[in-house]
Structure formats: structure tokens, C-alpha cells
């Protein structure tokens, strides 16, 4: 019998293995989809998980989103990701999302739009591939920046808890690893990576925190990054406890509920400590919408002020949820979701495989995980997508 595969002994591997075990991020035999931007963090993450895959019996795949926001640089990132994943023999799915950012009508917030689209694509691809987890490359410096950023925005405990190691489908195996450790690892292994020029732009607050605030704090306290990460862990534990306490009390105060309506005892809610009132109201709203709608602190305080007063009949709109303050009850309701069309989106599919590119051919049975989506325009041929072969040799997936 062959001896079991050995786990690499570099310090960064031991840190990741510790996170995988203690945080319950993955279990042996699972399939992990790695979000691969081409930057140092995601490249290190895929490289490390690739090293650990034999010992953990992990099946790996990668996903890359190209928004086309940086022109030739974005195209070069895509080419790098395709080449890097091919060298590791890791299947890679690439999505072209440039249609989200038309030049004549850019979205109000480019970063927020891109982030929402990224996570949506990650979930879609994970479902297509049957992946159990989506691994993100956030590391300890990102966590410190997130805590500081949310502190400046006046966040509560939930915001100050930073990014969790695991939330549903998503995991962050590098959250205890610093940026310096990642760069040292890549240099020692001579692993190439890409640099995003937008990370140097001072128009983004996160970039200013990284370039201006953290260096000052590091000069005052060299251990500021791990200290902020530790603080986030402690706050997260308190936040989870209070959430569980609020959920238990909310359950006792719910008079009735169905798929679209929840009725909560108004006076029972006002009898709770203010910290629990906010959580209970937020949990009631989140129970009606999926994905949960994040409520702003001002919204919560405004509603609770009226709930605590003698006024009735006041109505708020919190996203898709209507909150109505009645004499003895708080009524939260949402309109039933309309029927969603099952017709395919306006996109053309092109296959991307380890061997190259090819278009879908008659009778082909190439798995959808090899497909690359691109936008298509309406044509005189109706809704049938156009495709063309982009490689001279036959795709081995066909």
C-alpha cells in the first residue's frame, strides 16, 4: 500500500491547515471552487490548496470574472488565470461580465455592482460544478482594513466583527495569513501573479486605509494587523451570542407567520433591552427576504422610536418589506415574488477547456462547467446563439 501523501511543511501551509481544521472550512473529499482573480492572494490560495489537495482528497476548480474595467489589463488577467490554472491542471470557468458596465451608462457604484455580480457568479458556478465550498482569498490585512473601514462608517458589532472565516458556501482559508507572508511564499516558490492597478487609486477609501492609515498604525503598534483580526474574532463571538439570544426571544413574540407575513407582539418587543430590539426587528425583516436585506442603523432606530411611542399606523418600506406599526402588533409583510421567466439569458456560450477553446458542436456532450459565457446581440436568426470554433484541434471534452 502506498504511503499517504505528505502535507507540505512551509509555515503558510501549517497556518492554512490549522484554519481548515479549527474553523471547519472543508472536510476531506469535498470539491472546492477557488475564486481566482490573478492577484497574489488568490494565486497563493489556489497554489496552497493544490499542494494540500492530495492529503485532504480535495477536488479543485477555479472561477474568474472579467468585468473589462481595465481594458487590456483585464484581458491580460484573464489570459494569466487561464494559463496558471492550466499549468496546475485545475479546471477554470471564466465569465465575461463586461456588459454590466456600459460606457454610456455606468452604474452608480462600480465596486458594489461588481462585488454583487461576482458573488452571484460564484454561487452559479459552484452549483453547476457541484462544489461544496467557494474559497476566497481574503487575508489578515484585508480583515484589518475591513474593520477600520467599518469603524469609520459607524458600524455596530456585526460590522466590527469583520469577515467571517466561513459563511454558508463561502470560506476564507487565508484570513490568519498576512499579506507579507503571502508575498514571501510566492517569491520562495517563484509563483507569478498579477497586480491590479485600481488598488493604487486613492479615490477608494479602502485604498487610502491601506496606503495611509495602516502604515501609521503599524508604526505605533507593529502587531496591529493580527490585533485587529483578533478583535474581530472576539466581537464576532459576542455578536453571535446576542443574535442567538434575540432569535429565541423573537420566536416567543411572534403571533403568527407565513411565507409573506410576520406579526410580532409590539409591547413584548419594547419590553426587551434596546440592543435586542434592534436585532429582533432586523431578524424579522431578514426572515422574509432572500438573500437577507441589510438594514441601516438609522432605519432600525426610526422604526423602534415609533414602536416605543403610542403612535400607530406608521408604515416603512425596508427594501421589499413593508413594516406597519399597529395598535398591539408590528406587521411585517412582503409581496409574493412574481413568476420568473425560465428563458435563457441573452448570452452566447463558448467552451473553455484545458486544451483550448471550442464552440458547441451538434451532438456534443461537453459539460456545462467548461463553458464560457459571452454577451450576444440580437440577430436575424432569432434567439439561437451564434458560436464559432476558436481552436484548430478538436476539444477532448467532446
C-alpha positions as CSV (number, residue, x, y, z in Angstrom):
1,X,0.0,0.0,0.0
2,X,1.3,3.4,-1.0
3,X,2.1,5.8,1.9
4,X,-0.4,8.7,2.4
5,X,0.5,12.0,0.7
6,X,2.6,14.3,2.8
7,X,1.4,17.8,3.8
8,X,4.0,20.5,2.8
9,X,5.9,21.8,5.8
10,X,6.1,25.5,5.0
11,X,4.7,27.8,7.7
12,X,1.9,29.1,5.5
13,X,0.7,25.6,4.8
14,X,0.5,24.9,8.5
15,X,-1.5,28.1,9.0
16,X,-4.0,27.1,6.3
17,X,-4.3,23.6,7.6
18,X,-5.0,24.9,11.1
19,X,-7.7,27.2,9.8
20,X,-9.3,24.4,7.7
21,X,-9.4,22.1,10.8
22,X,-10.3,24.5,13.6
23,X,-12.8,26.6,11.6
24,X,-14.4,23.6,9.9
25,X,-13.8,25.1,6.5
26,X,-13.7,21.9,4.5
27,X,-13.8,18.2,5.1
28,X,-11.8,15.6,3.1
29,X,-13.3,14.6,-0.2
30,X,-15.1,17.8,-0.9
31,X,-15.0,19.9,-4.1
32,X,-13.7,23.4,-3.6
33,X,-14.2,26.2,-6.1
34,X,-11.4,28.9,-5.8
35,X,-12.2,32.5,-6.8
36,X,-9.1,33.3,-8.9
37,X,-8.6,37.0,-9.8
38,X,-4.9,36.5,-10.7
39,X,-3.7,38.7,-7.8
40,X,-1.2,37.4,-5.2
41,X,-3.8,36.4,-2.6
42,X,-6.0,34.3,-4.9
43,X,-2.9,32.8,-6.7
44,X,-1.4,31.8,-3.4
45,X,-4.7,30.3,-2.2
46,X,-5.0,28.1,-5.3
47,X,-1.4,27.1,-5.1
48,X,-1.6,26.2,-1.4
49,X,-4.9,24.3,-1.8
50,X,-3.4,22.5,-4.8
51,X,-0.5,21.4,-2.5
52,X,-2.9,20.2,0.2
53,X,-5.4,18.5,-2.2
54,X,-3.8,15.0,-2.2
55,X,-3.6,14.8,1.6
56,X,-7.1,16.2,2.0
57,X,-8.6,14.4,-1.0
58,X,-9.9,17.7,-2.4
59,X,-11.2,18.3,-5.9
60,X,-10.4,21.8,-7.1
61,X,-11.8,24.1,-9.7
62,X,-11.3,27.8,-10.3
63,X,-13.6,30.7,-11.4
64,X,-12.6,34.1,-12.8
65,X,-14.8,37.1,-13.5
66,X,-13.7,39.6,-16.2
67,X,-15.5,42.9,-16.0
68,X,-13.4,44.6,-18.6
69,X,-13.0,47.7,-16.5
70,X,-9.2,48.0,-17.1
71,X,-9.2,47.3,-20.8
72,X,-6.0,45.4,-21.8
73,X,-5.1,44.8,-18.2
74,X,-8.3,42.9,-17.6
75,X,-7.7,40.8,-20.7
76,X,-4.2,40.1,-19.5
77,X,-5.6,39.0,-16.1
78,X,-7.9,36.6,-17.9
79,X,-5.1,35.1,-20.0
80,X,-2.9,34.7,-16.9
81,X,-5.7,33.0,-15.0
82,X,-6.3,30.5,-17.8
83,X,-2.6,29.7,-18.2
84,X,-2.0,29.4,-14.4
85,X,-4.9,27.1,-13.8
86,X,-4.0,25.0,-16.9
87,X,-0.4,24.6,-15.5
88,X,-1.9,23.2,-12.3
89,X,-4.4,21.1,-14.3
90,X,-7.3,22.8,-12.4
91,X,-10.5,23.3,-14.4
92,X,-11.2,27.0,-14.8
93,X,-14.5,28.7,-15.6
94,X,-14.3,32.3,-16.9
95,X,-17.2,34.6,-17.1
96,X,-17.3,37.8,-19.2
97,X,-19.3,40.4,-17.3
98,X,-18.3,43.5,-19.3
99,X,-21.9,44.1,-20.3
100,X,-22.6,45.2,-16.7
101,X,-20.6,48.3,-17.2
102,X,-21.7,50.1,-20.5
103,X,-19.6,53.1,-21.3
104,X,-22.7,55.3,-21.9
105,X,-24.4,54.4,-18.6
106,X,-22.0,53.2,-15.8
107,X,-23.6,52.1,-12.6
108,X,-23.8,54.4,-9.6
109,X,-21.3,52.2,-7.6
110,X,-18.9,50.2,-9.8
111,X,-17.4,48.4,-6.8
112,X,-20.7,47.4,-5.3
113,X,-22.1,46.3,-8.6
114,X,-19.0,44.2,-9.4
115,X,-19.0,42.6,-5.9
116,X,-22.6,41.6,-6.1
117,X,-22.1,40.2,-9.6
118,X,-19.0,38.3,-8.5
119,X,-20.7,36.5,-5.6
120,X,-23.7,35.7,-7.8
121,X,-21.4,34.1,-10.4
122,X,-19.5,32.2,-7.7
123,X,-22.8,30.7,-6.5
124,X,-23.9,29.8,-10.0
125,X,-20.7,28.1,-11.0
126,X,-20.5,26.3,-7.7
127,X,-24.0,24.9,-8.3
128,X,-23.0,23.9,-11.9
129,X,-19.9,22.2,-10.8
130,X,-21.3,20.6,-7.6
131,X,-18.8,22.4,-5.5
132,X,-19.2,22.2,-1.7
133,X,-17.3,25.4,-0.9
134,X,-16.2,28.6,-2.6
135,X,-12.7,29.7,-1.3
136,X,-12.0,33.4,-1.2
137,X,-8.5,34.9,-1.0
138,X,-9.1,37.5,1.8
139,X,-6.2,37.6,4.2
140,X,-5.3,39.2,7.5
141,X,-4.5,42.7,6.1
142,X,-7.9,42.7,4.3
143,X,-9.5,41.9,7.6
144,X,-7.8,44.8,9.4
145,X,-8.7,47.1,6.6
146,X,-12.4,46.0,6.7
147,X,-12.6,46.5,10.5
148,X,-11.1,50.0,10.2
149,X,-13.3,50.9,7.2
150,X,-16.5,49.8,9.0
151,X,-15.4,51.6,12.2
152,X,-15.1,54.9,10.2
153,X,-18.7,54.3,8.9
154,X,-20.0,53.8,12.4
155,X,-20.8,50.1,12.2
156,X,-22.2,48.1,15.1
157,X,-21.0,44.7,16.4
158,X,-21.9,42.9,13.2
159,X,-19.8,45.2,11.1
160,X,-16.9,45.3,13.5
161,X,-16.8,41.5,13.5
162,X,-15.2,41.8,10.0
163,X,-15.3,39.0,7.6
164,X,-16.1,35.5,8.9
165,X,-13.9,32.5,8.2
166,X,-17.0,30.8,6.9
167,X,-20.4,31.9,5.9
168,X,-22.6,29.4,4.1
169,X,-21.0,28.4,0.9
170,X,-18.0,30.8,1.2
171,X,-14.8,30.1,3.1
172,X,-11.6,32.2,3.7
173,X,-8.7,29.9,4.5
174,X,-6.1,32.8,4.4
175,X,-7.8,35.0,7.0
176,X,-5.0,34.4,9.5
177,X,-2.2,34.9,7.0
178,X,-0.6,38.3,6.4
179,X,0.0,40.0,3.1
180,X,3.7,39.9,3.7
181,X,3.7,36.1,4.4
182,X,1.8,35.5,1.2
183,X,4.3,37.5,-0.9
184,X,7.2,35.7,0.8
185,X,5.6,32.4,-0.1
186,X,5.1,33.3,-3.7
187,X,8.6,34.6,-4.0
188,X,10.1,31.5,-2.5
189,X,8.1,29.3,-4.9
190,X,8.7,31.6,-7.8
191,X,4.9,31.7,-8.4
192,X,3.9,34.6,-10.8
193,X,0.9,36.8,-10.1
194,X,-0.9,39.9,-11.4
195,X,-1.2,43.3,-9.8
196,X,-4.5,45.3,-10.1
197,X,-3.7,49.0,-10.9
198,X,-7.0,50.1,-9.4
199,X,-5.7,49.1,-5.9
200,X,-3.4,52.1,-6.1
201,X,-6.2,54.7,-6.7
202,X,-6.8,57.0,-3.8
203,X,-10.4,57.6,-4.8
204,X,-11.4,54.4,-2.9
205,X,-11.5,54.7,0.9
206,X,-10.2,51.1,1.4
207,X,-7.1,52.0,-0.6
208,X,-6.4,55.1,1.5
209,X,-6.7,53.0,4.6
210,X,-4.2,50.5,3.2
211,X,-1.8,53.2,2.0
212,X,-2.1,55.9,4.6
213,X,-3.8,54.7,7.8
214,X,-2.4,51.2,8.3
215,X,1.3,52.2,7.9
216,X,0.8,54.8,10.7
217,X,-0.9,52.3,13.0
218,X,1.8,49.8,12.3
219,X,4.4,52.3,13.3
220,X,2.6,52.8,16.6
221,X,1.9,49.1,17.1
222,X,3.7,46.6,14.8
223,X,1.2,43.9,15.6
224,X,-1.8,46.0,14.6
225,X,-3.0,43.6,11.8
226,X,-3.2,40.5,14.0
227,X,-4.6,42.5,16.9
228,X,-7.5,43.9,14.7
229,X,-8.1,40.3,13.4
230,X,-8.2,39.1,17.0
231,X,-10.6,41.9,17.9
232,X,-12.9,40.9,15.0
233,X,-13.0,37.3,16.2
234,X,-13.9,38.4,19.8
235,X,-16.6,40.8,18.6
236,X,-18.0,38.0,16.3
237,X,-18.4,35.7,19.2
238,X,-20.3,38.3,21.2
239,X,-22.4,39.2,18.1
240,X,-23.4,35.5,17.6
241,X,-24.4,35.1,21.2
242,X,-26.6,38.2,21.1
243,X,-28.1,37.1,17.8
244,X,-29.0,33.7,19.3
245,X,-30.5,35.3,22.3
246,X,-32.5,37.7,20.2
247,X,-33.8,34.9,18.0
248,X,-35.0,32.9,20.9
249,X,-37.0,35.9,22.3
250,X,-38.3,36.8,18.9
251,X,-39.7,33.3,18.5
252,X,-41.8,33.7,21.6
253,X,-43.2,37.1,20.5
254,X,-44.3,36.1,17.0
255,X,-48.1,35.8,17.0
256,X,-48.3,34.3,13.5
257,X,-46.2,33.9,10.4
258,X,-46.4,32.6,6.9
259,X,-44.3,32.9,3.8
260,X,-45.1,36.6,3.3
261,X,-46.2,38.0,6.7
262,X,-44.9,38.1,10.3
263,X,-46.9,39.5,13.2
264,X,-44.8,40.5,16.3
265,X,-46.1,41.5,19.7
266,X,-45.4,45.2,19.8
267,X,-45.3,45.7,23.6
268,X,-43.4,42.5,24.1
269,X,-40.7,43.9,21.7
270,X,-40.5,47.2,23.5
271,X,-40.0,45.4,26.8
272,X,-36.7,44.0,25.6
273,X,-33.3,45.7,26.0
274,X,-32.7,48.1,23.2
275,X,-29.7,46.0,21.9
276,X,-32.0,43.0,21.5
277,X,-34.9,45.1,20.0
278,X,-32.7,46.1,17.1
279,X,-31.6,42.5,16.4
280,X,-35.1,41.1,16.7
281,X,-36.5,43.6,14.3
282,X,-33.7,43.0,11.8
283,X,-34.1,39.2,12.1
284,X,-37.8,39.6,11.4
285,X,-37.1,41.6,8.2
286,X,-34.4,39.1,7.1
287,X,-36.7,36.2,7.6
288,X,-39.0,37.5,4.8
289,X,-36.4,38.2,2.1
290,X,-33.7,36.1,0.4
291,X,-30.9,37.0,0.3
292,X,-31.3,38.8,3.7
293,X,-31.7,42.6,3.3
294,X,-29.1,44.5,5.3
295,X,-30.8,47.2,7.4
296,X,-29.2,50.5,8.1
297,X,-28.9,51.6,11.7
298,X,-31.0,54.8,11.0
299,X,-33.8,52.6,9.7
300,X,-33.8,50.4,12.8
301,X,-33.8,53.4,15.2
302,X,-36.6,55.2,13.3
303,X,-38.9,52.2,13.4
304,X,-38.1,51.4,17.1
305,X,-38.8,55.1,18.1
306,X,-42.3,54.8,16.7
307,X,-42.8,51.3,18.1
308,X,-41.9,52.7,21.6
309,X,-44.3,55.6,21.2
310,X,-48.1,55.5,21.3
311,X,-48.4,56.2,17.6
312,X,-50.0,53.6,15.3
313,X,-50.5,53.4,11.5
314,X,-46.9,54.4,10.6
315,X,-45.5,52.5,7.6
316,X,-41.9,52.0,6.5
317,X,-40.5,50.3,3.4
318,X,-37.4,48.4,4.1
319,X,-36.4,47.1,0.7
320,X,-39.2,44.7,-0.4
321,X,-40.5,44.5,3.2
322,X,-43.4,46.7,4.5
323,X,-43.3,47.4,8.3
324,X,-46.6,48.6,9.7
325,X,-46.9,49.7,13.4
326,X,-50.4,48.7,14.6
327,X,-52.0,49.1,18.0
328,X,-50.7,45.9,19.6
329,X,-48.8,44.3,16.7
330,X,-46.0,45.0,14.3
331,X,-46.9,43.7,10.9
332,X,-44.0,42.8,8.5
333,X,-45.1,41.8,5.0
334,X,-43.7,41.3,1.6
335,X,-45.4,40.9,-1.8
336,X,-45.2,37.4,-3.3
337,X,-42.4,37.2,-5.8
338,X,-43.6,37.3,-9.4
339,X,-43.1,34.4,-11.7
340,X,-39.6,34.5,-13.1
341,X,-39.1,33.6,-16.8
342,X,-37.1,30.5,-17.4
343,X,-36.0,31.6,-20.8
344,X,-32.2,31.6,-21.2
345,X,-30.3,34.9,-20.8
346,X,-29.0,36.8,-23.8
347,X,-25.6,35.3,-23.9
348,X,-23.6,33.1,-26.2
349,X,-21.7,30.2,-24.8
350,X,-18.2,29.3,-25.8
351,X,-16.3,26.3,-24.4
352,X,-13.1,26.8,-22.5
353,X,-11.2,23.7,-21.7
354,X,-7.7,22.7,-20.6
355,X,-7.0,22.1,-24.2
356,X,-8.2,25.4,-25.5
357,X,-11.5,26.8,-26.8
358,X,-14.2,25.4,-29.0
359,X,-17.8,26.2,-29.8
360,X,-20.7,23.8,-29.0
361,X,-21.0,21.3,-31.9
362,X,-24.0,19.2,-32.9
363,X,-24.3,16.2,-30.6
364,X,-21.6,17.4,-28.2
365,X,-21.9,16.4,-24.6
366,X,-19.3,18.8,-23.2
367,X,-20.2,19.5,-19.5
368,X,-21.5,23.0,-18.8
369,X,-18.6,23.6,-16.4
370,X,-16.3,24.1,-19.4
371,X,-18.4,26.8,-21.0
372,X,-17.5,30.4,-21.0
373,X,-20.4,32.9,-21.3
374,X,-20.2,36.0,-23.5
375,X,-22.8,38.6,-24.3
376,X,-24.5,38.2,-27.6
377,X,-26.6,40.7,-29.6
378,X,-30.0,40.1,-31.1
379,X,-29.7,38.8,-34.7
380,X,-31.9,38.0,-37.6
381,X,-31.7,34.3,-36.7
382,X,-33.8,34.8,-33.7
383,X,-32.8,33.7,-30.2
384,X,-30.4,31.0,-31.3
385,X,-26.9,31.8,-30.1
386,X,-24.1,32.2,-32.5
387,X,-20.8,30.3,-31.9
388,X,-17.6,29.7,-33.8
389,X,-14.7,27.4,-33.3
390,X,-11.7,29.1,-31.7
391,X,-9.3,26.2,-31.8
392,X,-7.9,24.2,-34.7
393,X,-7.8,20.8,-32.9
394,X,-10.8,19.0,-31.5
395,X,-11.7,19.6,-27.9
396,X,-11.0,16.5,-25.9
397,X,-14.2,17.1,-23.8
398,X,-16.4,16.4,-26.8
